[in-house]
Amino acid sequence: MKQDPQPAAASELRAEGDACAARGELDGALQHYETARALDPTDALVQQRLAATLAALNRFPEAVVRYHEAIALDPRDTDSHHGLGWTLEQMHRLEQAVDAYREATRVNPQADGSYNNMGNCLQALGRFDEAHEAYRRAIEAAPQVPLYYRNFVQSRRLAADDPVFLAMERLVGDAASFTPADQAELHFAYGQALSDVGRNDASFDHFLKGNALHRAGVRYNEAETLGLFAHLPELMTSGLLAAKRGLGDVWQTPVFIVGMPRSGSTLIEQILASHPQVFGAGERTEFGEALVGCIRRDPGDPLRIDIEALENVGAAPLRTLGADYLRRMRNALPELQSPTPNDERNPAANYTHFTDKYPFNFINLGLIHLAMPNARFIHSRRAPLPTCLSIFSRIFHDVPFSYDLGELGRYYRAYDALMAHWQRMLPEGVMIEVKYEELVADFEANVRRLLAHCGLDWDERCLSFYQTARQVNTASSAQVRRPLYKTSLQRWQPRHALLQPLFDGLGPVLAPAHRQGAGEVGTSVTEHRS
């Protein structure tokens, strides 16, 4: 017998769930919301809260179901449409996310967050004109939110007479009224806009201010990080790699693209993903997640792997590590799931390789090789000065070393030394280095080299990488949608006096001529946008 709704009891439980959620007790909130839903399945707000909690717990498919139920009960609830869009975005179902965000803005034309998130999805899909318009609508709905300006200026070049440029000028004049985090967003946005109109010195001044503000709110232990980099060559010796070689999972599918951010890795992945046998998986963190618990850590320093544990490890843990990485990737990406035999509708039937371009996998190359000895590595390298300046002109929320020129230079130097170690230690044929400048200068020859390294036959579509329709979620999403031009390497750079901390940090990695003001090809602070 069907139970009658009990709205009063459900409302009380919803309030208790809200209190739990406010304290960060998501499991408790979920329990209250589920009980409330059982008491009154017609309460749209309970359904919306339940869906939001499931999404916060990364239970995305369940959240989608509940959001649809909430929308069926109250089609005009902006939060449900927005929450559905956000959940679909986390599932990389961007076309559907755009539809959900669009519906949120139809219900509420002032839904600034929905316009902004819609712009992010459209940008990743390569629909730049639509993204630009979505960001503009977000600014019109909420002109005091600096994040929207930063997204707007990163989507397209700005003219000096654009109303958004003039609005930013007014906000910068009132910057002291914003929180430090919002001030940082504003300085990054205005710095980009000034660069667009050729006011380069003023542009870099704002990047300096934005980075200083952001650095003040970031926790970064430089000694610990650089200590880890120095520790790895002591741990991953040629003797250890030789002794453990061949013990891991023999799976041959993954191609790891590693290097510093802003070094050309997105371009390399776009080239490979243009091949019909390659799925471009983007930046994935599954290897680090699989690593936790597989290899014992040093109790005195949780960042360090216990040397004795690694020396004594046998085949089983290494195979488990490789297999767990594969399992996690397949669970996260339907494109990698085993197809039904002879099912031509499933694109996984055609994929023999996938790329994982999480740049910081360079730290774990030794372990990745032991866990998956047949995996291939591509080191994406770009000259140090343009790499660092490009990083410095962006907000990277998960790159804490990027907001101080000295720290950025020292990190680059440590990365450079570690990559030199891997180049010496890894067997021949496992890793190649692709320099961005050489890729631009002799494109076809380097594309052929990339495909050969991955064991792939030649395919002309890789030369027209910019025509490949796929999701790109990095800061380079616009760059990989158009052909390469050699003139794009010749860019303005800041006054050398301003860069002295970076020069000192880079040390011997930077050629002496570049310290003396001779300049360096490709030293742009900002990247070309249409």
C-alpha positions as CSV (number, residue, x, y, z in Angstrom):
1,M,0.0,0.0,0.0
2,K,1.4,3.4,-1.1
3,Q,2.3,5.6,1.8
4,D,0.8,9.2,1.9
5,P,3.4,12.0,1.7
6,Q,4.4,13.4,5.1
7,P,5.5,16.9,4.2
8,A,6.0,18.2,7.7
9,A,8.3,15.4,8.7
10,A,10.2,15.6,5.4
11,S,10.7,19.3,5.9
12,E,12.2,18.8,9.3
13,L,14.6,16.1,8.0
14,R,15.5,18.4,5.1
15,A,16.5,21.1,7.6
16,E,18.6,18.6,9.6
17,G,20.2,17.6,6.3
18,D,20.9,21.2,5.5
19,A,22.6,21.6,8.9
20,C,24.8,18.6,8.3
21,A,25.8,19.9,4.8
22,A,26.7,23.3,6.3
23,R,29.1,21.5,8.7
24,G,30.6,19.4,5.8
25,E,29.0,16.2,7.1
26,L,27.9,15.0,3.7
27,D,27.2,11.4,4.7
28,G,24.9,12.5,7.4
29,A,23.2,15.0,5.1
30,L,22.7,12.3,2.6
31,Q,21.0,10.0,5.1
32,H,18.6,12.8,6.2
33,Y,17.7,13.7,2.6
34,E,17.1,10.1,1.6
35,T,14.8,9.6,4.6
36,A,13.0,12.9,3.8
37,R,12.6,11.8,0.2
38,A,11.0,8.5,1.3
39,L,8.6,10.4,3.5
40,D,7.6,12.9,0.7
41,P,8.8,12.0,-2.8
42,T,6.9,15.1,-4.1
43,D,9.2,17.6,-2.4
44,A,11.3,19.1,-5.2
45,L,13.6,20.9,-2.7
46,V,14.5,17.6,-1.0
47,Q,15.2,16.0,-4.4
48,Q,17.4,19.0,-5.3
49,R,19.3,18.8,-2.0
50,L,19.7,15.0,-2.4
51,A,21.1,15.4,-5.9
52,A,23.5,18.1,-4.9
53,T,24.9,15.9,-2.0
54,L,25.3,12.9,-4.3
55,A,27.2,15.1,-6.7
56,A,29.4,16.5,-3.9
57,L,30.2,12.8,-3.0
58,N,31.2,12.2,-6.6
59,R,28.3,9.9,-7.1
60,F,27.5,11.6,-10.4
61,P,25.2,9.1,-12.2
62,E,22.9,8.9,-9.2
63,A,22.9,12.7,-8.9
64,V,21.8,13.0,-12.5
65,V,18.8,10.8,-11.8
66,R,17.8,12.8,-8.8
67,Y,18.2,16.1,-10.6
68,H,15.9,15.0,-13.3
69,E,13.4,14.0,-10.7
70,A,13.7,17.4,-9.0
71,I,13.2,19.2,-12.4
72,A,10.2,17.1,-13.2
73,L,8.7,18.3,-9.9
74,D,9.7,21.9,-10.3
75,P,10.8,22.8,-13.9
76,R,11.5,26.4,-12.9
77,D,14.1,25.7,-10.2
78,T,17.3,27.3,-11.4
79,D,19.4,25.4,-8.9
80,S,18.3,22.0,-10.2
81,H,19.1,22.9,-13.8
82,H,22.5,24.4,-12.8
83,G,23.3,21.5,-10.6
84,L,22.5,19.1,-13.4
85,G,24.8,21.0,-15.7
86,W,27.6,20.9,-13.2
87,T,27.2,17.2,-12.6
88,L,27.2,16.4,-16.3
89,E,30.3,18.7,-16.7
90,Q,32.2,16.5,-14.1
91,M,31.2,13.5,-16.2
92,H,32.7,15.1,-19.3
93,R,29.2,15.1,-21.0
94,L,29.7,18.7,-22.0
95,E,27.0,18.9,-24.8
96,Q,24.4,17.8,-22.3
97,A,25.9,20.2,-19.6
98,V,25.5,23.1,-22.0
99,D,21.8,22.2,-22.5
100,A,21.3,22.1,-18.8
101,Y,23.0,25.4,-18.2
102,R,21.1,27.0,-21.1
103,E,17.8,25.8,-19.5
104,A,18.9,27.4,-16.2
105,T,19.4,30.8,-18.0
106,R,16.1,30.4,-19.7
107,V,14.4,30.0,-16.4
108,N,16.4,32.8,-14.8
109,P,18.0,35.2,-17.3
110,Q,20.2,36.6,-14.4
111,A,21.8,33.2,-13.6
112,D,25.4,34.5,-13.9
113,G,27.0,31.3,-12.7
114,S,25.2,29.2,-15.3
115,Y,26.3,31.6,-18.1
116,N,29.9,31.3,-16.9
117,N,29.9,27.5,-16.6
118,M,28.2,27.3,-20.0
119,G,31.1,29.4,-21.4
120,N,33.6,27.0,-19.9
121,C,32.0,24.0,-21.5
122,L,31.6,25.7,-24.9
123,Q,35.3,26.8,-24.7
124,A,36.4,23.1,-24.1
125,L,34.2,22.1,-27.1
126,G,35.9,24.6,-29.4
127,R,32.7,26.7,-29.8
128,F,34.6,29.9,-29.0
129,D,32.1,32.5,-30.3
130,E,29.3,31.0,-28.2
131,A,31.7,30.8,-25.2
132,H,32.6,34.4,-25.6
133,E,28.9,35.4,-25.7
134,A,28.2,33.3,-22.6
135,Y,30.9,35.0,-20.6
136,R,29.6,38.4,-21.7
137,R,26.2,37.5,-20.5
138,A,27.7,36.4,-17.1
139,I,29.3,39.8,-16.8
140,E,26.1,41.6,-17.7
141,A,24.3,39.7,-15.0
142,A,27.0,40.1,-12.3
143,P,29.4,42.9,-13.3
144,Q,31.2,42.7,-9.9
145,V,32.6,39.2,-10.3
146,P,36.3,39.3,-11.5
147,L,36.4,35.6,-12.4
148,Y,34.0,36.2,-15.3
149,Y,36.3,38.9,-16.7
150,R,39.2,36.6,-16.6
151,N,37.3,33.9,-18.5
152,F,36.1,36.5,-20.9
153,V,39.5,37.8,-21.8
154,Q,41.0,34.4,-22.1
155,S,38.4,33.4,-24.7
156,R,39.2,36.1,-27.3
157,R,41.4,39.2,-27.8
158,L,39.9,42.4,-26.5
159,A,39.7,45.8,-28.2
160,A,40.4,49.0,-26.2
161,D,36.9,50.3,-26.8
162,D,35.1,47.1,-25.7
163,P,32.7,47.8,-22.9
164,V,34.2,44.9,-20.9
165,F,37.6,46.5,-21.1
166,L,36.2,49.8,-19.8
167,A,34.3,48.0,-17.0
168,M,37.6,46.3,-16.0
169,E,39.4,49.6,-15.8
170,R,36.7,50.9,-13.4
171,L,36.9,47.7,-11.2
172,V,40.7,47.9,-11.0
173,G,40.4,51.5,-9.7
174,D,38.2,50.1,-6.9
175,A,40.3,46.9,-6.4
176,A,40.8,47.5,-2.7
177,S,37.1,46.8,-2.1
178,F,37.5,43.2,-3.3
179,T,38.8,40.2,-1.3
180,P,42.5,39.3,-2.0
181,A,41.4,36.3,-4.2
182,D,39.1,38.5,-6.3
183,Q,41.8,41.1,-6.6
184,A,44.1,38.5,-8.0
185,E,41.4,37.4,-10.5
186,L,41.0,41.0,-11.5
187,H,44.7,41.7,-12.0
188,F,45.1,38.6,-14.1
189,A,42.1,39.6,-16.3
190,Y,43.2,43.2,-16.7
191,G,46.8,42.1,-17.4
192,Q,45.6,39.9,-20.3
193,A,43.4,42.8,-21.6
194,L,46.3,45.2,-21.5
195,S,48.5,42.8,-23.4
196,D,45.8,42.5,-26.0
197,V,45.9,46.2,-26.7
198,G,49.7,46.4,-26.7
199,R,50.3,47.9,-23.3
200,N,52.8,45.2,-22.4
201,D,54.7,46.8,-19.6
202,A,51.5,47.7,-17.7
203,S,50.2,44.2,-18.5
204,F,53.2,42.6,-16.7
205,D,52.8,44.9,-13.7
206,H,49.3,43.5,-13.2
207,F,50.5,39.9,-13.6
208,L,53.0,40.6,-10.9
209,K,50.3,42.0,-8.6
210,G,47.9,39.2,-9.3
211,N,50.6,36.5,-8.7
212,A,51.7,38.1,-5.4
213,L,48.1,38.2,-4.1
214,H,47.5,34.6,-5.1
215,R,50.8,33.4,-3.7
216,A,49.9,34.9,-0.3
217,G,47.0,32.5,-0.1
218,V,48.7,29.3,-1.3
219,R,50.4,26.7,0.9
220,Y,53.6,25.5,-0.8
221,N,56.6,23.9,0.8
222,E,59.4,24.5,-1.7
223,A,62.0,22.6,0.4
224,E,59.8,19.5,0.6
225,T,59.1,19.5,-3.1
226,L,62.6,20.1,-4.3
227,G,63.8,17.5,-1.8
228,L,61.5,14.9,-3.4
229,F,63.0,15.7,-6.8
230,A,66.5,15.3,-5.4
231,H,65.5,12.0,-3.7
232,L,64.0,10.3,-6.8
233,P,67.3,9.8,-8.6
234,E,68.8,8.2,-5.5
235,L,65.8,5.8,-5.4
236,M,65.3,5.1,-9.1
237,T,68.8,3.9,-10.1
238,S,69.6,2.1,-13.3
239,G,70.3,-1.0,-11.2
240,L,66.9,-1.0,-9.6
241,L,65.1,-0.3,-12.9
242,A,67.0,-3.1,-14.6
243,A,66.3,-5.6,-11.7
244,K,62.5,-4.9,-11.8
245,R,62.2,-4.5,-15.5
246,G,59.4,-6.6,-17.1
247,L,57.6,-7.4,-13.9
248,G,54.7,-5.1,-14.4
249,D,51.5,-5.2,-16.4
250,V,52.2,-5.8,-20.1
251,W,49.4,-3.6,-21.2
252,Q,50.5,-1.6,-24.2
253,T,47.7,1.0,-24.6
254,P,48.8,4.1,-22.6
255,V,50.9,7.0,-24.0
256,F,52.0,9.4,-21.2
257,I,52.6,12.9,-22.3
258,V,54.6,14.7,-19.5
259,G,56.5,18.0,-19.0
260,M,55.8,21.4,-17.6
261,P,52.4,23.1,-18.1
262,R,52.3,25.4,-21.1
263,S,55.0,23.4,-22.9
264,G,53.0,22.1,-25.9
265,S,51.5,18.9,-24.4
266,T,48.0,19.8,-25.4
267,L,49.1,20.2,-29.0
268,I,50.9,16.9,-28.9
269,E,47.8,15.2,-27.5
270,Q,45.6,16.8,-30.2
271,I,47.9,15.6,-32.9
272,L,47.8,12.0,-31.6
273,A,44.0,12.2,-30.9
274,S,43.5,13.0,-34.6
275,H,44.6,9.4,-35.3
276,P,41.6,7.1,-35.5
277,Q,43.3,4.6,-33.2
278,V,44.0,7.0,-30.4
279,F,41.7,8.4,-27.7
280,G,42.8,11.6,-26.1
281,A,42.0,11.2,-22.4
282,G,43.3,14.6,-21.3
283,E,44.9,15.3,-17.9
284,R,44.2,12.3,-15.7
285,T,45.2,11.7,-12.0
286,E,44.4,8.0,-12.0
287,F,48.0,6.9,-11.7
288,G,48.6,8.9,-8.5
289,E,45.4,7.5,-7.1
290,A,46.3,3.9,-8.0
291,L,49.8,4.5,-6.4
292,V,48.4,5.3,-3.0
293,G,48.7,2.2,-0.9
294,C,50.5,0.1,-3.5
295,I,54.0,1.0,-2.5
296,R,54.9,1.6,1.1
297,R,55.8,5.2,2.1
298,D,58.6,6.4,4.3
299,P,57.0,7.0,7.7
300,G,59.4,9.9,8.3
301,D,58.4,11.7,5.2
302,P,55.0,10.7,3.6
303,L,56.0,12.2,0.3
304,R,58.9,9.7,-0.1
305,I,58.7,6.1,-1.1
306,D,60.4,3.7,1.3
307,I,63.6,2.6,-0.6
308,E,63.7,-0.8,1.1
309,A,60.0,-1.5,0.2
310,L,60.7,-0.7,-3.4
311,E,63.9,-2.8,-3.5
312,N,62.0,-5.8,-2.1
313,V,58.9,-5.4,-4.2
314,G,58.0,-8.3,-6.5
315,A,56.0,-8.7,-9.7
316,A,52.6,-8.9,-8.0
317,P,52.4,-5.3,-6.6
318,L,53.8,-3.8,-9.8
319,R,51.2,-5.7,-11.9
320,T,48.5,-4.7,-9.5
321,L,49.5,-1.0,-9.8
322,G,49.4,-1.2,-13.6
323,A,46.1,-3.1,-13.6
324,D,44.5,-0.8,-11.1
325,Y,45.4,2.2,-13.2
326,L,43.8,0.6,-16.2
327,R,40.7,-0.3,-14.2
328,R,40.4,3.3,-13.0
329,M,40.8,4.7,-16.5
330,R,38.2,2.3,-17.9
331,N,35.7,3.1,-15.1
332,A,36.1,6.8,-15.7
333,L,36.0,6.8,-19.5
334,P,33.4,4.9,-21.4
335,E,35.5,5.3,-24.5
336,L,38.0,2.9,-23.0
337,Q,35.6,0.2,-21.9
338,S,35.7,-3.1,-23.8
339,P,33.3,-3.0,-26.7
340,T,30.9,-5.7,-27.5
341,P,32.4,-8.0,-30.2
342,N,31.8,-6.6,-33.7
343,D,30.0,-3.6,-32.3
344,E,31.0,-0.9,-34.8
345,R,28.9,1.7,-33.0
346,N,31.2,1.7,-30.0
347,P,34.3,3.9,-30.7
348,A,36.3,1.8,-28.2
349,A,36.3,-0.9,-30.9
350,N,38.8,1.2,-32.9
351,Y,41.1,2.5,-30.1
352,T,44.4,0.7,-29.6
353,H,46.0,3.6,-27.6
354,F,45.0,6.4,-25.3
355,T,46.9,9.4,-24.1
356,D,47.2,10.6,-20.5
357,K,48.7,14.1,-20.5
358,Y,48.8,14.9,-16.8
359,P,52.0,16.9,-16.9
360,F,53.2,16.1,-13.4
361,N,53.4,12.4,-14.2
362,F,57.0,13.2,-15.0
363,I,57.6,12.8,-11.3
364,N,56.6,9.1,-11.4
365,L,58.1,8.0,-14.7
366,G,60.2,5.4,-13.0
367,L,57.3,3.8,-11.2
368,I,55.1,4.0,-14.3
369,H,57.7,2.2,-16.3
370,L,58.0,-0.5,-13.7
371,A,54.2,-0.9,-13.5
372,M,53.6,-0.8,-17.2
373,P,56.9,-1.5,-19.0
374,N,55.3,-1.3,-22.5
375,A,53.8,2.1,-22.0
376,R,55.3,4.9,-24.0
377,F,56.4,8.4,-22.7
378,I,56.5,11.6,-24.6
379,H,58.4,14.5,-23.0
380,S,56.9,17.8,-24.2
381,R,59.6,20.5,-23.8
382,R,59.6,24.2,-24.5
383,A,62.4,26.7,-23.9
384,P,62.5,27.7,-20.2
385,L,61.7,31.4,-20.5
386,P,58.5,31.2,-22.6
387,T,57.3,28.2,-20.5
388,C,57.7,30.0,-17.2
389,L,56.3,33.3,-18.5
390,S,53.3,31.6,-20.0
391,I,52.7,29.8,-16.6
392,F,53.1,33.1,-14.8
393,S,50.4,34.8,-16.8
394,R,47.7,32.2,-15.8
395,I,46.0,31.2,-12.6
396,F,46.7,27.5,-12.1
397,H,44.9,26.5,-8.9
398,D,46.8,23.2,-8.5
399,V,50.2,24.5,-9.4
400,P,51.4,26.3,-6.2
401,F,54.9,27.0,-7.4
402,S,53.7,29.2,-10.2
403,Y,53.0,32.5,-8.4
404,D,56.5,33.6,-7.6
405,L,59.2,34.0,-10.3
406,G,62.0,32.7,-8.1
407,E,60.0,29.6,-7.0
408,L,58.9,29.0,-10.6
409,G,62.5,29.1,-11.9
410,R,63.8,26.8,-9.2
411,Y,61.0,24.3,-9.9
412,Y,61.8,24.4,-13.6
413,R,65.5,23.7,-12.8
414,A,64.6,20.7,-10.6
415,Y,62.2,19.4,-13.2
416,D,64.9,19.7,-15.9
417,A,67.4,17.7,-13.8
418,L,64.8,15.0,-13.0
419,M,63.9,14.6,-16.7
420,A,67.6,14.3,-17.6
421,H,67.8,11.5,-15.0
422,W,64.8,9.7,-16.6
423,Q,66.3,10.1,-20.1
424,R,69.5,8.4,-18.9
425,M,67.8,5.6,-16.9
426,L,64.9,4.5,-19.1
427,P,65.5,1.9,-21.8
428,E,65.9,3.2,-25.3
429,G,62.7,3.5,-27.2
430,V,60.5,4.1,-24.1
431,M,60.6,8.0,-24.1
432,I,61.2,10.6,-26.7
433,E,61.6,14.4,-26.2
434,V,59.6,16.7,-28.5
435,K,60.6,20.3,-28.4
436,Y,57.8,22.8,-29.1
437,E,60.0,25.1,-31.2
438,E,61.2,22.1,-33.4
439,L,57.6,20.9,-33.7
440,V,56.5,24.2,-35.1
441,A,59.6,24.6,-37.4
442,D,59.4,21.1,-38.9
443,F,55.9,19.9,-38.3
444,E,55.4,16.9,-40.5
445,A,58.7,15.3,-39.6
446,N,57.9,15.6,-35.9
447,V,54.4,14.2,-36.4
448,R,55.8,11.2,-38.2
449,R,58.3,10.7,-35.3
450,L,55.5,10.9,-32.7
451,L,53.4,8.3,-34.5
452,A,56.4,6.0,-35.0
453,H,57.2,6.2,-31.3
454,C,53.7,5.1,-30.5
455,G,53.7,2.2,-33.0
456,L,51.0,3.9,-35.1
457,D,50.8,3.9,-38.9
458,W,50.9,7.2,-40.7
459,D,47.6,9.1,-41.0
460,E,47.2,12.4,-42.8
461,R,44.5,13.6,-40.3
462,C,47.2,14.2,-37.7
463,L,48.5,17.1,-39.9
464,S,45.1,18.7,-39.7
465,F,44.8,18.3,-35.9
466,Y,42.9,21.6,-35.6
467,Q,39.9,20.1,-37.4
468,T,39.6,17.2,-34.9
469,A,36.4,17.7,-32.8
470,R,37.1,16.7,-29.2
471,Q,36.9,18.1,-25.7
472,V,39.9,20.0,-24.6
473,N,39.9,21.2,-20.9
474,T,43.2,23.0,-20.7
475,A,44.4,26.6,-21.0
476,S,45.5,25.7,-24.6
477,S,42.0,24.8,-25.8
478,A,42.0,27.7,-28.3
479,Q,45.5,27.1,-29.6
480,V,44.9,23.6,-30.8
481,R,41.8,24.6,-32.9
482,R,43.9,26.4,-35.5
483,P,47.0,25.7,-37.6
484,L,50.5,26.5,-36.4
485,Y,52.4,29.6,-37.6
486,K,56.1,30.1,-37.1
487,T,55.5,33.8,-36.5
488,S,53.7,32.8,-33.3
489,L,57.1,32.1,-31.7
490,Q,58.2,35.7,-31.9
491,R,56.7,37.6,-29.0
492,W,57.3,40.5,-26.6
493,Q,59.0,39.8,-23.3
494,P,59.1,41.9,-20.1
495,R,62.0,44.1,-19.1
496,H,64.9,41.9,-18.0
497,A,65.2,43.7,-14.7
498,L,61.7,42.5,-13.8
499,L,62.8,38.9,-14.6
500,Q,65.9,38.7,-12.4
501,P,64.3,36.4,-9.8
502,L,63.3,34.0,-12.6
503,F,66.8,34.2,-14.1
504,D,68.3,33.4,-10.7
505,G,65.9,30.5,-10.2
506,L,66.6,29.0,-13.6
507,G,70.3,29.3,-13.1
508,P,72.4,27.3,-15.6
509,V,69.2,26.0,-17.4
510,L,68.9,29.4,-19.0
511,A,71.5,30.2,-21.7
512,P,73.8,33.1,-20.8
513,A,72.8,35.2,-23.8
514,H,69.2,35.4,-22.5
515,R,70.5,36.9,-19.2
516,Q,72.3,39.6,-21.0
517,G,69.3,40.9,-22.9
518,A,69.7,39.1,-26.2
519,G,66.2,37.8,-25.9
520,E,64.8,34.4,-26.6
521,V,62.5,33.1,-29.3
522,G,59.0,32.5,-27.9
523,T,59.2,34.5,-24.7
524,S,55.7,35.7,-24.8
525,V,53.9,36.3,-21.5
526,T,50.6,35.7,-23.2
527,E,49.5,33.4,-26.0
528,H,47.9,34.2,-29.3
529,R,44.1,34.1,-29.3
530,S,41.7,34.8,-32.2
